[in-house]
Amino acid sequence: MPFADYKYHRGSTLRPSLLWEYDLSAFDWQTMRNVVVQRVLERGRREDYYAMLNMYGLNGVREALRNVPYMNDKDMNFACHTFNLKKEDLKCYKLKQSRQQHFNS
């Protein structure tokens, strides 16, 4: 795993700009775990990944990734390879497969 050394980066903090629309002084980090994980996956830097992993742990991040409702294909592949997940276990993949595709012409 590329971020296996996250325990050595306990001082890392999440950039507030990732959650710009929320009031971070009253932010419930546990309730909003899926949002935080999705934002870090979409726009995070290495320090943001370290902060996320220290905050939720590896299993917490994996569980949140399974419940994220939308990820683009690039982020989905990155998440699966980085956190050792199967696409079929992701909610976003199941939702994507259930949508009817339109004809491209």
The first five atom37 places (N, CA, C, CB, O) and aatype in JSON, in Angstrom:
{
  "aatype": [12, 14, 13, 0, 3, 18, 11, 18, 8, 1, 7, 15, 16, 10, 1, 14, 15, 10, 10, 17, 6, 18, 3, 10, 15, 0, 13, 3, 17, 5, 16, 12, 1, 2, 19, 19, 19, 5, 1, 19, 10, 6, 1, 7, 1, 1, 6, 3, 18, 18, 0, 12, 10, 2, 12, 18, 7, 10, 2, 7, 19, 1, 6, 0, 10, 1, 2, 19, 14, 18, 12, 2, 3, 11, 3, 12, 2, 13, 0, 4, 8, 16, 13, 2, 10, 11, 11, 6, 3, 10, 11, 4, 18, 11, 10, 11, 5, 15, 1, 5, 5, 8, 13, 2, 15],
  "atom_mask": [
    [1, 1, 1, 1, 1],
    [1, 1, 1, 1, 1],
    [1, 1, 1, 1, 1],
    [1, 1, 1, 1, 1],
    [1, 1, 1, 1, 1],
    [1, 1, 1, 1, 1],
    [1, 1, 1, 1, 1],
    [1, 1, 1, 1, 1],
    [1, 1, 1, 1, 1],
    [1, 1, 1, 1, 1],
    [1, 1, 1, 0, 1],
    [1, 1, 1, 1, 1],
    [1, 1, 1, 1, 1],
    [1, 1, 1, 1, 1],
    [1, 1, 1, 1, 1],
    [1, 1, 1, 1, 1],
    [1, 1, 1, 1, 1],
    [1, 1, 1, 1, 1],
    [1, 1, 1, 1, 1],
    [1, 1, 1, 1, 1],
    [1, 1, 1, 1, 1],
    [1, 1, 1, 1, 1],
    [1, 1, 1, 1, 1],
    [1, 1, 1, 1, 1],
    [1, 1, 1, 1, 1],
    [1, 1, 1, 1, 1],
    [1, 1, 1, 1, 1],
    [1, 1, 1, 1, 1],
    [1, 1, 1, 1, 1],
    [1, 1, 1, 1, 1],
    [1, 1, 1, 1, 1],
    [1, 1, 1, 1, 1],
    [1, 1, 1, 1, 1],
    [1, 1, 1, 1, 1],
    [1, 1, 1, 1, 1],
    [1, 1, 1, 1, 1],
    [1, 1, 1, 1, 1],
    [1, 1, 1, 1, 1],
    [1, 1, 1, 1, 1],
    [1, 1, 1, 1, 1],
    [1, 1, 1, 1, 1],
    [1, 1, 1, 1, 1],
    [1, 1, 1, 1, 1],
    [1, 1, 1, 0, 1],
    [1, 1, 1, 1, 1],
    [1, 1, 1, 1, 1],
    [1, 1, 1, 1, 1],
    [1, 1, 1, 1, 1],
    [1, 1, 1, 1, 1],
    [1, 1, 1, 1, 1],
    [1, 1, 1, 1, 1],
    [1, 1, 1, 1, 1],
    [1, 1, 1, 1, 1],
    [1, 1, 1, 1, 1],
    [1, 1, 1, 1, 1],
    [1, 1, 1, 1, 1],
    [1, 1, 1, 0, 1],
    [1, 1, 1, 1, 1],
    [1, 1, 1, 1, 1],
    [1, 1, 1, 0, 1],
    [1, 1, 1, 1, 1],
    [1, 1, 1, 1, 1],
    [1, 1, 1, 1, 1],
    [1, 1, 1, 1, 1],
    [1, 1, 1, 1, 1],
    [1, 1, 1, 1, 1],
    [1, 1, 1, 1, 1],
    [1, 1, 1, 1, 1],
    [1, 1, 1, 1, 1],
    [1, 1, 1, 1, 1],
    [1, 1, 1, 1, 1],
    [1, 1, 1, 1, 1],
    [1, 1, 1, 1, 1],
    [1, 1, 1, 1, 1],
    [1, 1, 1, 1, 1],
    [1, 1, 1, 1, 1],
    [1, 1, 1, 1, 1],
    [1, 1, 1, 1, 1],
    [1, 1, 1, 1, 1],
    [1, 1, 1, 1, 1],
    [1, 1, 1, 1, 1],
    [1, 1, 1, 1, 1],
    [1, 1, 1, 1, 1],
    [1, 1, 1, 1, 1],
    [1, 1, 1, 1, 1],
    [1, 1, 1, 1, 1],
    [1, 1, 1, 1, 1],
    [1, 1, 1, 1, 1],
    [1, 1, 1, 1, 1],
    [1, 1, 1, 1, 1],
    [1, 1, 1, 1, 1],
    [1, 1, 1, 1, 1],
    [1, 1, 1, 1, 1],
    [1, 1, 1, 1, 1],
    [1, 1, 1, 1, 1],
    [1, 1, 1, 1, 1],
    [1, 1, 1, 1, 1],
    [1, 1, 1, 1, 1],
    [1, 1, 1, 1, 1],
    [1, 1, 1, 1, 1],
    [1, 1, 1, 1, 1],
    [1, 1, 1, 1, 1],
    [1, 1, 1, 1, 1],
    [1, 1, 1, 1, 1],
    [1, 1, 1, 1, 1]
  ],
  "atom_positions": [
    [[0.84, -1.18, 0.0], [0.0, 0.0, 0.0], [0.89, 1.24, 0.0], [-0.96, 0.0, 1.22], [1.84, 1.31, 0.78]],
    [[0.6, 2.2, -0.85], [1.45, 3.4, -0.94], [1.49, 4.23, 0.34], [0.96, 4.27, -2.06], [2.47, 4.94, 0.58]],
    [[0.46, 4.17, 1.16], [0.4, 4.98, 2.37], [0.58, 4.13, 3.63], [-0.93, 5.74, 2.44], [0.05, 4.47, 4.68]],
    [[1.31, 3.05, 3.52], [1.5, 2.12, 4.63], [2.22, 2.77, 5.82], [2.27, 0.9, 4.17], [2.09, 2.31, 6.95]],
    [[2.97, 3.81, 5.56], [3.72, 4.48, 6.63], [2.92, 5.62, 7.28], [5.02, 5.03, 6.08], [3.51, 6.51, 7.89]],
    [[1.59, 5.59, 7.16], [0.77, 6.68, 7.68], [0.92, 6.87, 9.19], [-0.68, 6.45, 7.34], [0.72, 7.98, 9.69]],
    [[1.24, 5.82, 9.93], [1.37, 5.94, 11.38], [2.57, 6.8, 11.78], [1.5, 4.57, 12.01], [2.63, 7.29, 12.91]],
    [[3.52, 6.98, 10.87], [4.68, 7.83, 11.14], [4.38, 9.3, 10.87], [5.86, 7.38, 10.3], [5.24, 10.16, 11.1]],
    [[3.2, 9.6, 10.38], [2.82, 10.97, 10.02], [1.62, 11.42, 10.85], [2.5, 11.06, 8.52], [0.63, 11.92, 10.31]],
    [[1.71, 11.24, 12.14], [0.6, 11.59, 13.03], [0.3, 13.09, 13.06], [0.9, 11.11, 14.44], [-0.81, 13.49, 13.4]],
    [[1.26, 13.9, 12.71], [1.07, 15.35, 12.73], [0.38, 15.9, 11.5], [0.0, 0.0, 0.0], [0.11, 17.1, 11.43]],
    [[0.08, 15.06, 10.53], [-0.57, 15.52, 9.31], [-1.99, 15.96, 9.6], [-0.56, 14.43, 8.25], [-2.71, 15.34, 10.38]],
    [[-2.39, 17.03, 8.94], [-3.75, 17.54, 9.09], [-4.41, 17.66, 7.73], [-3.75, 18.91, 9.81], [-3.74, 17.79, 6.71]],
    [[-5.7, 17.61, 7.74], [-6.48, 17.72, 6.53], [-6.59, 19.19, 6.14], [-7.89, 17.09, 6.71], [-6.86, 20.05, 6.98]],
    [[-6.38, 19.49, 4.86], [-6.51, 20.87, 4.41], [-7.97, 21.31, 4.49], [-5.97, 21.03, 2.97], [-8.84, 20.62, 3.97]],
    [[-8.25, 22.44, 5.13], [-9.64, 22.92, 5.24], [-10.27, 23.22, 3.88], [-9.68, 24.17, 6.09], [-11.5, 23.21, 3.77]],
    [[-9.48, 23.48, 2.87], [-10.04, 23.79, 1.55], [-10.74, 22.58, 0.92], [-8.94, 24.28, 0.63], [-11.54, 22.76, 0.01]],
    [[-10.45, 21.36, 1.39], [-11.15, 20.19, 0.88], [-12.62, 20.18, 1.29], [-10.47, 18.91, 1.37], [-13.47, 19.65, 0.57]],
    [[-12.9, 20.77, 2.43], [-14.27, 20.81, 2.95], [-14.71, 22.27, 3.09], [-14.37, 20.08, 4.32], [-15.22, 22.67, 4.14]],
    [[-14.53, 23.03, 2.06], [-14.73, 24.47, 2.09], [-16.15, 24.88, 2.43], [-14.34, 25.06, 0.78], [-16.36, 25.95, 3.0]],
    [[-17.15, 24.06, 2.1], [-18.53, 24.48, 2.29], [-19.06, 24.13, 3.69], [-19.41, 23.83, 1.24], [-20.21, 24.46, 4.0]],
    [[-18.27, 23.49, 4.51], [-18.69, 23.11, 5.85], [-18.02, 24.0, 6.9], [-18.37, 21.64, 6.12], [-16.9, 24.48, 6.71]],
    [[-18.73, 24.19, 8.01], [-18.17, 24.9, 9.16], [-17.38, 23.88, 9.97], [-19.29, 25.6, 10.03], [-17.97, 23.06, 10.67]],
    [[-16.07, 23.93, 9.87], [-15.23, 22.91, 10.5], [-15.18, 23.02, 12.02], [-13.84, 22.98, 9.95], [-14.76, 22.08, 12.69]],
    [[-15.6, 24.16, 12.58], [-15.62, 24.28, 14.03], [-16.75, 23.45, 14.64], [-15.76, 25.75, 14.44], [-16.68, 23.07, 15.81]],
    [[-17.78, 23.16, 13.85], [-18.9, 22.35, 14.34], [-19.07, 21.09, 13.49], [-20.21, 23.17, 14.34], [-20.17, 20.54, 13.4]],
    [[-18.0, 20.64, 12.87], [-18.04, 19.51, 11.93], [-17.96, 18.2, 12.7], [-16.89, 19.61, 10.9], [-17.07, 18.02, 13.54]],
    [[-18.86, 17.28, 12.42], [-18.84, 15.95, 13.06], [-18.05, 15.01, 12.13], [-20.31, 15.4, 13.31], [-18.58, 14.53, 11.13]],
    [[-16.81, 14.76, 12.48], [-15.9, 14.0, 11.62], [-16.31, 12.55, 11.46], [-14.5, 14.07, 12.18], [-16.04, 11.95, 10.42]],
    [[-16.94, 11.97, 12.46], [-17.35, 10.56, 12.37], [-18.6, 10.4, 11.51], [-17.6, 9.99, 13.76], [-18.67, 9.49, 10.68]],
    [[-19.57, 11.27, 11.69], [-20.79, 11.19, 10.9], [-20.52, 11.48, 9.43], [-21.83, 12.17, 11.44], [-21.15, 10.87, 8.55]],
    [[-19.61, 12.38, 9.15], [-19.32, 12.8, 7.78], [-18.12, 12.06, 7.19], [-19.06, 14.31, 7.74], [-17.49, 12.55, 6.25]],
    [[-17.81, 10.91, 7.71], [-16.64, 10.14, 7.26], [-16.66, 9.87, 5.77], [-16.57, 8.82, 8.01], [-15.63, 10.01, 5.11]],
    [[-17.81, 9.49, 5.2], [-17.88, 9.18, 3.78], [-17.56, 10.41, 2.93], [-19.27, 8.66, 3.42], [-16.89, 10.29, 1.9]],
    [[-18.02, 11.57, 3.35], [-17.74, 12.81, 2.62], [-16.25, 13.12, 2.68], [-18.55, 13.99, 3.21], [-15.64, 13.47, 1.67]],
    [[-15.66, 12.99, 3.86], [-14.23, 13.28, 4.02], [-13.4, 12.34, 3.16], [-13.81, 13.16, 5.5], [-12.48, 12.78, 2.46]],
    [[-13.71, 11.06, 3.2], [-12.95, 10.07, 2.42], [-13.1, 10.34, 0.93], [-13.42, 8.64, 2.76], [-12.13, 10.25, 0.18]],
    [[-14.31, 10.65, 0.5], [-14.53, 10.94, -0.92], [-13.75, 12.18, -1.36], [-16.01, 11.13, -1.2], [-13.15, 12.17, -2.44]],
    [[-13.75, 13.24, -0.56], [-13.01, 14.45, -0.92], [-11.51, 14.21, -0.99], [-13.3, 15.56, 0.08], [-10.84, 14.7, -1.9]],
    [[-11.0, 13.47, -0.04], [-9.56, 13.17, -0.05], [-9.22, 12.34, -1.27], [-9.13, 12.42, 1.25], [-8.21, 12.57, -1.92]],
    [[-10.06, 11.38, -1.6], [-9.82, 10.55, -2.77], [-9.85, 11.39, -4.05], [-10.87, 9.43, -2.86], [-9.01, 11.2, -4.93]],
    [[-10.79, 12.31, -4.15], [-10.92, 13.13, -5.36], [-9.85, 14.2, -5.48], [-12.29, 13.78, -5.38], [-9.31, 14.43, -6.56]],
    [[-9.52, 14.87, -4.36], [-8.68, 16.07, -4.45], [-7.53, 16.12, -3.46], [-9.53, 17.27, -4.26], [-6.84, 17.14, -3.36]],
    [[-7.31, 15.03, -2.73], [-6.34, 15.07, -1.65], [-4.9, 14.95, -2.09], [0.0, 0.0, 0.0], [-4.58, 14.39, -3.13]],
    [[-4.04, 15.51, -1.26], [-2.6, 15.37, -1.41], [-2.13, 14.29, -0.45], [-1.85, 16.74, -1.14], [-2.93, 13.76, 0.32]],
    [[-0.86, 13.96, -0.51], [-0.31, 12.89, 0.35], [-0.58, 13.17, 1.83], [1.21, 12.75, 0.11], [-0.94, 12.25, 2.57]],
    [[-0.42, 14.42, 2.27], [-0.65, 14.75, 3.68], [-2.11, 14.54, 4.06], [-0.24, 16.2, 3.95], [-2.4, 14.16, 5.2]],
    [[-3.03, 14.79, 3.13], [-4.45, 14.58, 3.4], [-4.75, 13.09, 3.58], [-5.29, 15.17, 2.26], [-5.56, 12.72, 4.43]],
    [[-4.1, 12.25, 2.78], [-4.27, 10.81, 2.93], [-3.75, 10.35, 4.29], [-3.55, 10.05, 1.8], [-4.39, 9.54, 4.97]],
    [[-2.59, 10.86, 4.7], [-2.05, 10.5, 6.0], [-3.0, 10.93, 7.12], [-0.67, 11.15, 6.21], [-3.25, 10.16, 8.05]],
    [[-3.53, 12.14, 7.03], [-4.46, 12.63, 8.06], [-5.73, 11.79, 8.09], [-4.82, 14.12, 7.81], [-6.22, 11.44, 9.16]],
    [[-6.26, 11.45, 6.93], [-7.47, 10.63, 6.84], [-7.22, 9.25, 7.45], [-7.92, 10.49, 5.38], [-8.04, 8.76, 8.24]],
    [[-6.11, 8.62, 7.1], [-5.81, 7.29, 7.63], [-5.58, 7.31, 9.13], [-4.6, 6.71, 6.93], [-5.97, 6.37, 9.83]],
    [[-4.94, 8.36, 9.64], [-4.74, 8.47, 11.09], [-6.07, 8.73, 11.81], [-3.74, 9.59, 11.41], [-6.25, 8.3, 12.95]],
    [[-6.98, 9.42, 11.16], [-8.26, 9.76, 11.77], [-9.21, 8.55, 11.81], [-8.91, 10.92, 11.0], [-9.85, 8.29, 12.83]],
    [[-9.3, 7.81, 10.7], [-10.28, 6.73, 10.58], [-9.68, 5.33, 10.6], [-11.06, 6.9, 9.33], [-10.41, 4.35, 10.8]],
    [[-8.39, 5.21, 10.4], [-7.76, 3.9, 10.33], [-7.99, 3.26, 8.97], [0.0, 0.0, 0.0], [-8.87, 3.68, 8.22]],
    [[-7.23, 2.26, 8.67], [-7.31, 1.6, 7.37], [-8.67, 0.94, 7.14], [-6.2, 0.55, 7.24], [-9.25, 1.06, 6.07]],
    [[-9.17, 0.25, 8.15], [-10.47, -0.4, 8.01], [-11.62, 0.6, 7.92], [-10.71, -1.34, 9.17], [-12.59, 0.36, 7.21]],
    [[-11.51, 1.71, 8.62], [-12.53, 2.76, 8.54], [-12.59, 3.39, 7.17], [0.0, 0.0, 0.0], [-13.67, 3.68, 6.66]],
    [[-11.42, 3.61, 6.56], [-11.37, 4.18, 5.23], [-11.94, 3.19, 4.21], [-9.92, 4.57, 4.85], [-12.69, 3.58, 3.31]],
    [[-11.59, 1.92, 4.35], [-12.13, 0.89, 3.45], [-13.64, 0.83, 3.53], [-11.53, -0.49, 3.78], [-14.32, 0.74, 2.51]],
    [[-14.17, 0.87, 4.75], [-15.62, 0.82, 4.93], [-16.29, 2.05, 4.31], [-15.97, 0.71, 6.42], [-17.34, 1.94, 3.68]],
    [[-15.7, 3.2, 4.5], [-16.26, 4.42, 3.91], [-16.22, 4.36, 2.38], [-15.48, 5.65, 4.4], [-17.18, 4.77, 1.73]],
    [[-15.14, 3.85, 1.82], [-15.05, 3.73, 0.37], [-16.11, 2.8, -0.19], [-13.67, 3.23, -0.04], [-16.63, 3.02, -1.28]],
    [[-16.45, 1.77, 0.56], [-17.5, 0.86, 0.11], [-18.86, 1.55, 0.04], [-17.59, -0.34, 1.04], [-19.73, 1.13, -0.72]],
    [[-19.05, 2.61, 0.83], [-20.36, 3.27, 0.92], [-20.45, 4.6, 0.17], [-20.69, 3.5, 2.35], [-21.5, 5.24, 0.2]],
    [[-19.38, 5.02, -0.48], [-19.43, 6.28, -1.23], [-20.35, 6.1, -2.43], [-17.99, 6.72, -1.69], [-20.19, 5.15, -3.2]],
    [[-21.33, 7.0, -2.61], [-22.31, 6.79, -3.67], [-21.82, 7.08, -5.09], [-23.48, 7.64, -3.41], [-22.38, 6.55, -6.05]],
    [[-20.78, 7.9, -5.24], [-20.28, 8.2, -6.59], [-18.77, 8.35, -6.57], [-20.94, 9.47, -7.15], [-18.21, 9.02, -5.71]],
    [[-18.12, 7.72, -7.54], [-16.71, 7.92, -7.84], [-16.55, 7.8, -9.35], [-15.79, 6.88, -7.08], [-17.21, 6.97, -9.98]],
    [[-15.69, 8.61, -9.91], [-15.43, 8.42, -11.33], [-14.54, 7.19, -11.5], [-14.75, 9.69, -11.95], [-14.0, 6.66, -10.53]],
    [[-14.4, 6.73, -12.73], [-13.68, 5.48, -12.99], [-12.23, 5.52, -12.51], [-13.71, 5.16, -14.47], [-11.72, 4.54, -11.97]],
    [[-11.59, 6.65, -12.7], [-10.19, 6.8, -12.3], [-10.04, 6.66, -10.78], [-9.63, 8.16, -12.76], [-9.17, 5.94, -10.3]],
    [[-10.89, 7.36, -10.03], [-10.84, 7.3, -8.58], [-11.22, 5.91, -8.07], [-11.77, 8.35, -7.97], [-10.65, 5.42, -7.09]],
    [[-12.18, 5.27, -8.74], [-12.6, 3.93, -8.35], [-11.45, 2.93, -8.5], [-13.81, 3.48, -9.18], [-11.2, 2.12, -7.61]],
    [[-10.75, 3.0, -9.63], [-9.61, 2.11, -9.84], [-8.49, 2.38, -8.84], [-9.08, 2.26, -11.26], [-7.88, 1.44, -8.32]],
    [[-8.21, 3.66, -8.58], [-7.18, 4.02, -7.61], [-7.54, 3.49, -6.22], [-6.99, 5.54, -7.56], [-6.7, 2.92, -5.53]],
    [[-8.79, 3.67, -5.82], [-9.23, 3.21, -4.5], [-9.13, 1.69, -4.39], [-10.68, 3.66, -4.24], [-8.69, 1.17, -3.36]],
    [[-9.52, 0.99, -5.43], [-9.47, -0.47, -5.4], [-8.04, -0.98, -5.31], [-10.15, -1.06, -6.64], [-7.75, -1.89, -4.53]],
    [[-7.14, -0.4, -6.08], [-5.75, -0.86, -6.06], [-5.02, -0.42, -4.8], [-5.01, -0.33, -7.29], [-4.21, -1.17, -4.26]],
    [[-5.29, 0.78, -4.33], [-4.58, 1.3, -3.17], [-5.04, 0.65, -1.87], [-4.78, 2.8, -3.08], [-4.23, 0.34, -0.99]],
    [[-6.35, 0.44, -1.74], [-6.89, -0.07, -0.48], [-7.35, -1.53, -0.58], [-8.05, 0.8, -0.05], [-8.08, -2.01, 0.29]],
    [[-6.92, -2.21, -1.63], [-7.16, -3.65, -1.79], [-8.64, -4.0, -1.69], [-6.38, -4.43, -0.73], [-9.05, -4.83, -0.88]],
    [[-9.44, -3.34, -2.55], [-10.87, -3.57, -2.61], [-11.25, -4.13, -3.98], [-11.65, -2.27, -2.32], [-10.47, -4.03, -4.93]],
    [[-12.42, -4.72, -4.06], [-12.95, -5.17, -5.35], [-14.01, -4.17, -5.79], [-13.55, -6.61, -5.25], [-14.78, -3.66, -4.97]],
    [[-14.05, -3.9, -7.09], [-15.05, -2.97, -7.6], [-16.47, -3.41, -7.27], [-14.89, -2.82, -9.11], [-17.33, -2.58, -6.99]],
    [[-16.7, -4.7, -7.29], [-18.03, -5.25, -7.04], [-18.51, -4.97, -5.62], [-18.03, -6.74, -7.31], [-19.72, -5.03, -5.36]],
    [[-17.6, -4.66, -4.7], [-17.98, -4.37, -3.32], [-18.35, -2.9, -3.11], [-16.84, -4.73, -2.39], [-18.87, -2.55, -2.05]],
    [[-18.09, -2.06, -4.09], [-18.34, -0.63, -3.96], [-19.77, -0.27, -4.33], [-17.36, 0.16, -4.82], [-20.29, -0.74, -5.35]],
    [[-20.39, 0.54, -3.51], [-21.75, 1.0, -3.76], [-21.82, 1.78, -5.07], [-22.24, 1.86, -2.6], [-22.78, 1.62, -5.83]],
    [[-20.83, 2.61, -5.33], [-20.84, 3.42, -6.55], [-20.78, 2.55, -7.8], [-19.66, 4.42, -6.54], [-21.37, 2.89, -8.83]],
    [[-20.07, 1.44, -7.74], [-19.98, 0.52, -8.89], [-21.33, -0.16, -9.12], [-18.87, -0.54, -8.66], [-21.77, -0.28, -10.26]],
    [[-21.97, -0.59, -8.05], [-23.28, -1.23, -8.17], [-24.31, -0.26, -8.74], [-23.75, -1.75, -6.81], [-25.12, -0.64, -9.59]],
    [[-24.28, 0.98, -8.27], [-25.21, 1.99, -8.79], [-24.95, 2.28, -10.26], [-25.11, 3.28, -7.97], [-25.88, 2.46, -11.05]],
    [[-23.69, 2.32, -10.62], [-23.32, 2.59, -12.01], [-23.79, 1.46, -12.92], [-21.8, 2.77, -12.13], [-24.25, 1.71, -14.04]],
    [[-23.69, 0.22, -12.46], [-24.12, -0.93, -13.25], [-25.63, -0.99, -13.39], [-23.6, -2.21, -12.63], [-26.13, -1.5, -14.39]],
    [[-26.37, -0.47, -12.42], [-27.82, -0.55, -12.46], [-28.45, 0.55, -13.32], [-28.37, -0.47, -11.07], [-29.62, 0.45, -13.68]],
    [[-27.69, 1.58, -13.66], [-28.21, 2.64, -14.52], [-28.29, 2.16, -15.96], [-27.34, 3.9, -14.42], [-27.37, 1.51, -16.47]],
    [[-29.38, 2.5, -16.6], [-29.55, 2.11, -17.99], [-28.69, 3.01, -18.86], [-31.05, 2.19, -18.41], [-28.71, 4.23, -18.73]],
    [[-27.95, 2.4, -19.75], [-27.09, 3.16, -20.66], [-27.87, 3.61, -21.87], [-25.89, 2.32, -21.08], [-28.7, 2.86, -22.4]],
    [[-27.62, 4.82, -22.32], [-28.26, 5.35, -23.52], [-27.4, 5.04, -24.72], [-28.49, 6.86, -23.4], [-26.19, 4.83, -24.61]],
    [[-28.04, 5.02, -25.85], [-27.3, 4.76, -27.08], [-26.43, 5.96, -27.42], [-28.26, 4.45, -28.24], [-26.86, 7.1, -27.3]],
    [[-25.22, 5.71, -27.84], [-24.33, 6.77, -28.29], [-24.4, 6.84, -29.81], [-22.86, 6.53, -27.81], [-24.0, 5.9, -30.49]],
    [[-24.91, 7.93, -30.33], [-24.96, 8.06, -31.79], [-24.61, 9.45, -32.22], [-26.32, 7.68, -32.31], [-24.6, 9.74, -33.42]]
  ]
}
